């Protein structure tokens, strides 16, 4: 199934920016952030890039998508975890940190925007997970302007959210979203 999705992306003209082995950032134990996130298609394209790298990952997805049996089954097969986004105190950070403590290889993919709608304020969950689990953040992207997707550098959070989020957003400047009007840096 993964090879099928990778093949479809290639047939549609997408290219992968995948660092050669030996120069890749640590991707066996990290929080990966994927941006921009302005379309449901972003997830599927980004997933093909990670599958191409051989990364087994988990991703939080709104629980509403799991209502449909076939969709829910497929999402679980590719590593999705249903999330109740209506509850701000749903324990997601603690749940993720526990998963890191129980595994030597664990990758959580998070869209820091938290929505496909325009937003200036990225969610802090990915940052809090990385800090509490003592793992790096690795940047991933889907660039519709260049029809490229890939994995960027490793970033070690310093604990200074304001300074770090400015540096993180700077990395994503110039990457074109499917719906550019919804990607605000």
SERO-4910 file (N, C-alpha, C, O; in steps of 0.05 Angstrom, whole numbers):
BEGIN
 pado doro    nc1    nc2    nc3   cac1   cac2   cac3    cc1    cc2    cc3    oc1    oc2    oc3
  Unk    A     17    -24      0      0      0      0     17     25      0     12     44    -15
  Unk    A     39     25     16     56     49     18     69     54     -9     71     77    -18
  Unk    A     79     32    -22     92     35    -48     72     46    -69     80     61    -87
  Unk    A     47     38    -66     27     48    -85     24     79    -82     24     93   -102
  Unk    A     22     89    -57     19    118    -53     44    132    -62     42    154    -74
  Unk    A     68    121    -58     93    133    -67     93    135    -98    100    155   -109
  Unk    A     84    113   -110     83    112   -140     63    132   -151     69    145   -171
  Unk    A     40    135   -138     20    155   -148     31    183   -146     28    199   -164
  Unk    A     45    189   -123     57    216   -120     77    221   -142     78    243   -153
  Unk    A     93    202   -148    113    205   -169    100    209   -196    109    226   -212
  Unk    A     79    193   -202     65    196   -227     53    224   -230     50    234   -252
  Unk    A     46    236   -208     34    263   -208     56    284   -209     50    308   -208
  Unk    A     81    276   -212    103    296   -215    117    305   -190    134    323   -191
  Unk    A    111    293   -167    124    301   -142    152    288   -140    156    266   -149
  Unk    A    170    304   -129    197    295   -125    203    296    -94    191    311    -79
  Unk    A    222    279    -86    230    278    -58    257    290    -54    276    284    -68
  Unk    A    259    308    -34    284    318    -25    292    302      0    285    309     22
  Unk    A    306    280     -5    313    262     17    343    263     20    358    255      1
  Unk    A    353    271     43    383    272     46    394    243     44    382    224     52
  Unk    A    418    241     32    431    215     30    437    203     58    440    217     77
  Unk    A    438    177     58    444    163     84    471    174     94    489    180     79
  Unk    A    472    177    120    497    188    133    495    218    137    510    229    153
  Unk    A    477    232    122    474    260    126    446    268    136    440    291    139
  Unk    A    430    248    140    402    253    149    402    261    178    419    251    194
  Unk    A    384    278    185    381    284    214    370    259    228    360    241    215
  Unk    A    373    258    254    363    236    270    333    233    265    318    252    270
  Unk    A    325    211    254    296    207    248    284    182    260    262    175    254
  Unk    A    299    170    278    288    146    291    275    153    318    259    137    328
  Unk    A    281    176    328    270    184    354    269    215    354    288    228    362
  Unk    A    246    225    346    244    255    343    214    262    341    197    245    338
  Unk    A    209    288    343    183    299    336    187    312    309    204    329    305
  Unk    A    172    303    289    173    315    263    150    334    260    127    327    266
  Unk    A    156    358    251    134    377    245    131    379    215    151    380    201
  Unk    A    107    379    206    101    381    178     85    406    172     64    411    183
  Unk    A     97    422    155     84    448    147     91    453    118    111    443    108
  Unk    A     76    469    104     50    480    112     28    458    113     31    437    100
  Unk    A      7    464    127    -16    446    128    -41    462    122    -55    472    139
  Unk    A    -48    463     96    -72    477     87    -92    460     72   -112    470     63
  Unk    A    -86    434     70   -102    415     55    -99    387     67    -78    381     78
  Unk    A   -120    371     64   -118    343     73    -97    328     57    -85    309     66
  Unk    A    -93    337     32    -73    324     15    -45    326     26    -28    309     21
  Unk    A    -39    347     42    -13    350     54     -4    326     70     19    317     68
  Unk    A    -22    314     85    -16    291    101     -7    268     84     13    255     89
  Unk    A    -23    262     63    -17    239     46     10    243     31     25    224     29
  Unk    A     15    266     21     40    271      8     64    269     28     84    256     22
  Unk    A     61    282     51     82    280     71     87    252     80    110    244     84
  Unk    A     66    236     83     69    208     91     85    193     70    101    176     78
  Unk    A     80    198     44     95    183     24    125    189     26    142    171     22
  Unk    A    132    213     33    160    221     37    173    205     60    195    195     58
  Unk    A    158    204     82    168    189    105    170    159    100    188    146    109
  Unk    A    150    149     86    151    120     79    175    114     61    188     94     64
  Unk    A    181    133     43    204    130     25    230    128     41    248    113     34
  Unk    A    231    143     63    254    142     82    254    117    100    273    111    113
  Unk    A    231    103    100    229     80    118    222     87    146    227     71    165
  Unk    A    210    110    150    203    120    177    175    109    185    155    113    170
  Unk    A    174     95    207    148     87    219    141    110    238    156    117    255
  Unk    A    117    121    234    110    144    250     82    142    261     66    125    252
  Unk    A     76    159    280     50    163    291     42    191    285     59    209    284
  Unk    A     16    196    282      6    223    277    -21    226    291    -38    208    289
  Unk    A    -26    248    304    -52    254    316    -70    265    294    -63    283    279
  Unk    A    -94    253    292   -114    262    273   -141    265    287   -148    248    304
  Unk    A   -156    285    280   -182    291    292   -199    265    291   -202    252    270
  Unk    A   -211    259    314   -225    233    317   -249    231    298   -258    209    292
  Unk    A   -260    254    288   -283    253    270   -277    236    245   -295    224    234
  Unk    A   -252    236    236   -245    220    212   -247    190    216   -249    175    197
  Unk    A   -246    182    241   -247    153    247   -275    142    248   -279    118    252
  Unk    A   -295    159    245   -323    150    246   -330    131    223   -346    113    225
  Unk    A   -317    136    201   -322    120    176   -304     96    177   -280     98    177
  Unk    A   -316     71    178   -301     47    182   -277     43    164   -255     37    174
  Unk    A   -280     47    138   -257     42    120   -236     63    124   -212     57    125
  Unk    A   -244     88    127   -225    110    132   -210    106    158   -186    108    159
  Unk    A   -225     99    179   -213     95    205   -193     72    205   -172     73    217
  Unk    A   -201     50    192   -183     27    189   -157     35    175   -135     28    183
  Unk    A   -160     49    152   -137     58    137   -119     77    153    -94     74    153
  Unk    A   -131     96    167   -116    115    183   -100    100    205    -77    107    210
  Unk    A   -112     81    218    -98     66    239    -75     50    227    -53     48    240
  Unk    A    -79     39    204    -58     23    191    -33     41    184    -11     30    184
  Unk    A    -37     66    179    -14     83    172     -4     99    196     13    117    193
  Unk    A    -13     92    220     -2    104    244    -17    127    257     -6    141    274
  Unk    A    -42    131    249    -57    153    260    -69    146    287    -77    123    291
  Unk    A    -70    165    304    -81    163    331   -104    183    333   -100    207    329
  Unk    A   -129    174    339   -151    193    341   -148    212    365   -140    204    387
  Unk    A   -156    237    360   -153    258    381   -179    273    384   -192    280    364
  Unk    A   -187    278    409   -209    295    415   -198    324    417   -188    332    438
  Unk    A   -201    339    395   -189    366    395   -206    386    411   -196    408    417
  Unk    A   -230    379    418   -247    397    433   -239    400    462   -247    419    475
  Unk    A   -223    381    472   -214    381    500   -185    390    501   -167    375    493
  Unk    A   -180    414    511   -153    425    512   -135    409    531   -111    410    528
  Unk    A   -147    396    550   -132    381    570   -135    351    565   -142    336    584
  Unk    A   -130    342    541   -135    315    534   -111    296    539   -112    273    532
  Unk    A    -89    307    550    -67    290    557    -49    281    534    -34    262    536
  Unk    A    -51    295    511    -35    287    488     -5    289    493     10    271    485
  Unk    A      3    310    505     32    313    511     42    291    528     62    278    522
  Unk    A     27    285    550     35    264    568     35    237    554     52    220    559
  Unk    A     14    232    538     12    207    523     36    203    505     48    182    504
  Unk    A     43    224    490     66    222    472     92    219    487    109    202    478
  Unk    A     96    233    508    121    231    524    124    203    535    146    192    535
  Unk    A    102    191    544    103    163    553    111    144    531    126    126    536
  Unk    A    100    149    507    107    132    484    137    133    478    150    113    472
  Unk    A    149    158    480    178    161    476    193    146    497    214    133    492
  Unk    A    184    146    522    199    133    544    198    103    542    215     89    553
  Unk    A    179     93    527    175     64    525    188     52    499    186     28    495
  Unk    A    200     69    483    210     59    458    236     73    450    239     97    454
  Unk    A    255     58    439    280     69    429    276     82    402    291    100    395
  Unk    A    255     74    388    250     85    361    220     94    361    202     78    362
  Unk    A    217    120    361    190    131    361    190    158    347    206    176    354
  Unk    A    173    161    327    170    187    313    141    195    313    123    180    305
  Unk    A    136    219    323    110    231    322    110    254    302    128    271    304
  Unk    A     92    254    283     89    275    264     67    293    272     44    284    278
  Unk    A     72    319    273     52    339    282     52    362    263     73    372    255
  Unk    A     28    372    257     25    396    241     23    419    262      2    421    275
  Unk    A     43    436    264     43    456    285     21    477    282     14    490    301
  Unk    A     11    480    258    -10    500    254    -36    490    268    -52    506    277
  Unk    A    -39    464    270    -62    453    284    -89    455    269   -109    445    279
  Unk    A    -88    466    245   -113    470    229   -105    475    200    -82    483    195
  Unk    A   -123    471    182   -118    478    154   -127    507    148   -122    517    126
  Unk    A   -139    519    167   -148    547    164   -125    566    171   -105    558    183
  Unk    A   -127    591    162   -105    610    168   -102    614    198   -122    617    213
  Unk    A    -77    614    208    -72    619    236    -44    631    239    -25    621    227
  Unk    A    -42    651    256    -15    663    261     -1    648    284     23    649    287
  Unk    A    -17    635    301     -6    623    325     -4    593    322    -25    579    323
  Unk    A     20    583    320     24    554    318     21    542    346     28    555    366
  Unk    A     11    518    347      7    504    372     34    496    385     53    491    370
  Unk    A     34    496    411     59    490    425     63    460    432     84    453    442
  Unk    A     43    444    426     45    416    434     69    401    424     82    387    440
  Unk    A     77    405    399    100    391    388    125    399    404    143    383    409
  Unk    A    127    425    411    150    435    426    151    424    454    172    416    464
  Unk    A    128    423    467    126    413    494    133    383    495    147    374    513
  Unk    A    124    368    475    131    340    473    161    336    470    173    320    484
  Unk    A    173    351    451    202    349    446    218    356    471    237    342    478
  Unk    A    210    377    485    224    385    509    221    364    531    241    356    543
  Unk    A    197    354    536    193    335    558    205    308    552    214    294    570
  Unk    A    205    300    526    216    274    518    246    275    513    258    254    508
  Unk    A    257    299    512    286    303    507    293    292    479    312    277    476
  Unk    A    277    300    459    282    291    432    283    316    414    272    337    421
  Unk    A    297    314    391    298    337    373    272    340    357    256    322    356
  Unk    A    270    363    345    248    368    325    261    367    298    283    378    293
  Unk    A    248    353    280    258    351    252    237    364    234    214    357    236
  Unk    A    246    381    216    228    395    198    222    378    174    240    367    162
  Unk    A    196    377    166    188    364    141    170    384    127    158    401    140
  Unk    A    168    381    101    152    400     86    140    388     60    150    368     50
  Unk    A    120    401     50    108    396     24    106    423     10     91    440     19
  Unk    A    121    426    -11    122    451    -26    108    448    -53    118    436    -71
  Unk    A     84    460    -54     68    457    -79     79    474   -102     74    468   -125
  Unk    A     94    495    -95    105    512   -116    126    497   -133    128    501   -157
  Unk    A    142    481   -119    163    466   -132    156    436   -137    171    421   -149
  Unk    A    133    428   -126    124    400   -127    146    382   -114    154    362   -126
  Unk    A    155    391    -91    176    376    -77    167    373    -47    153    390    -36
  Unk    A    175    351    -36    171    346     -8    196    334      4    211    320    -10
  Unk    A    200    339     29    225    329     41    228    332     70    210    341     84
  Unk    A    252    325     79    259    326    107    282    347    109    302    345     95
  Unk    A    278    366    127    298    386    131    316    380    155    320    356    161
  Unk    A    326    400    167    346    396    189    334    388    215    309    390    220
  Unk    A    351    380    233    344    375    261    346    401    276    363    418    270
  Unk    A    328    405    295    327    429    311    325    420    340    307    405    348
  Unk    A    343    430    357    342    423    386    329    447    400    341    469    402
  Unk    A    305    443    412    292    465    426    309    475    450    322    459    464
  Unk    A    309    501    454    325    513    476    309    517    501    320    522    523
  Unk    A    282    517    499    265    524    522    255    553    519    237    561    535
  Unk    A    265    568    500    256    595    495    236    594    472    244    597    449
  Unk    A    211    590    478    190    586    457    190    609    436    191    604    412
  Unk    A    190    633    445    188    656    427    211    657    407    208    661    383
  Unk    A    235    653    417    259    653    400    259    629    381    264    631    357
  Unk    A    252    606    392    253    581    376    231    581    355    237    573    332
  Unk    A    207    589    361    186    589    341    192    608    318    185    603    295
  Unk    A    205    630    324    213    649    303    234    635    285    232    639    260
  Unk    A    252    620    296    272    606    279    259    584    263    266    580    240
  Unk    A    240    570    275    226    548    261    210    559    238    211    549    216
  Unk    A    195    580    243    179    592    222    196    603    199    189    602    176
  Unk    A    219    614    206    238    624    185    246    602    166    248    607    142
  Unk    A    249    577    176    256    555    158    234    551    137    240    545    114
  Unk    A    209    555    145    187    549    126    180    573    108    163    570     90
  Unk    A    193    596    112    188    619     95    197    611     66    219    601     63
  Unk    A    180    616     47    186    610     19    176    583     10    177    577    -14
  Unk    A    166    567     28    153    542     20    124    548     14    110    560     30
  Unk    A    115    539    -10     88    546    -18     67    524    -10     71    501    -16
  Unk    A     46    533      3     24    515     11      6    510    -13      6    525    -32
  Unk    A    -10    490    -11    -31    485    -31    -50    509    -32    -58    517    -54
  Unk    A    -57    519     -9    -74    543     -7    -57    565      7    -59    568     31
  Unk    A    -41    580     -8    -22    599      4    -35    619     22    -23    629     41
  Unk    A    -60    627     16    -73    646     33    -78    636     62    -83    652     80
  Unk    A    -76    610     65    -81    598     92    -55    593    107    -55    584    130
  Unk    A    -32    598     94     -6    593    108      6    619    116     17    634     99
  Unk    A      5    625    142     14    651    152     38    645    170     37    629    188
  Unk    A     60    659    164     84    656    180     88    680    197    107    682    213
***
